[in-house]
Amino acid sequence: MLSLVSQLIRAYQTIEVISYVRNPNHRPILYHELASSHNYRQRYWSRSYLGWPKMSESQPNATHDILKKLVDHGYIQNIITQNVDSLHTKAGTPNQNLLELHGTLYKVECMDCGDTSADRNLYQHRIHARNPSWKAMIGKGKVNPDGDVELPQGASYDEFDIPPCLHCGSQKMKPKVVFFGENIKHPVTDQAEKFIRDSSAVLVIGSSLATYSSYRLLRLAHQLHKPIGIVTKGPTRADNLMQWKGEVGCSPVLTMVYKNLIGVNN
């Protein structure tokens, strides 16, 4: 398996998703709810405010670090990720080689004027300034994978004050991520397709490709006769499109590949 990965890794495009354990009782807010209801936005931002300190502490793991090094050494051309945690950016992956297909939690966008310049960490300070009594509730609840936290008993988001857009004054704010029911913007899908077209091969790491936004890219690669490899545990939606697959953990395989290609001292 490792020798096969080593042969193909020299000219591939990567679609990378780190799996995580979901809370089966957690229902994320849908895009149409967020777009149509101020009350839903209050719910989102109050719970996100409580979860952000923990969420923003997350750091890259061995997979992120090795992928970044393989980009630096020219073994990886580009990375497309469905994750919204910006861990590839934290690992130092160059922006020109990275596409966050579903956006990033580290930016805030206005649903009215479309401004996306707001930094999430600075927005957290603005939230606190407008809702100072909420700071005492940080760390009191379990943080879900999307940064959402169940409100403590007795807390209500009905009076939560959402900081408005600094450009147009609207309170229709959301993180710059693709919510369930929301379409990925055309420039992003165009860039993803360009990455696929420009690649020599495609390697899927740690993803079941359950979402159509990623599966369609594998279909495109298949139509273009690009070699497709998969390294992940369990079945994927693209198993019928691949040339090879290893049902193993990502980090151990990438660690060995990195040592074989570059050595332990680089």
Buried (B, 14 or more C-beta within 10 A) or exposed (E): BBEEBBEBBEBBBBBBBBEEEEEEEEEBBBBEBBBEEEEBBBBBBBBBBBBBBBBBEEEBEBBBBBBBBBBBEEBBBBBBBBBBBBBBBBBEBEEEBBBBBBBBBBBBBBBBEEBEEBEBEEBBEBBBEEBEEBEEBBEEBEBBBBBBBBBEEEBEBEEBBBBBBEEEEBBBBBBBBBBEEBEEEEEBBEBBBEBBEEBEBBBBBBBBBEBEBBBBBBBBBBEEEBBBBBBBEEEBBBEEBBBBBBEBBBBEBBBBBBBEBBEEEE
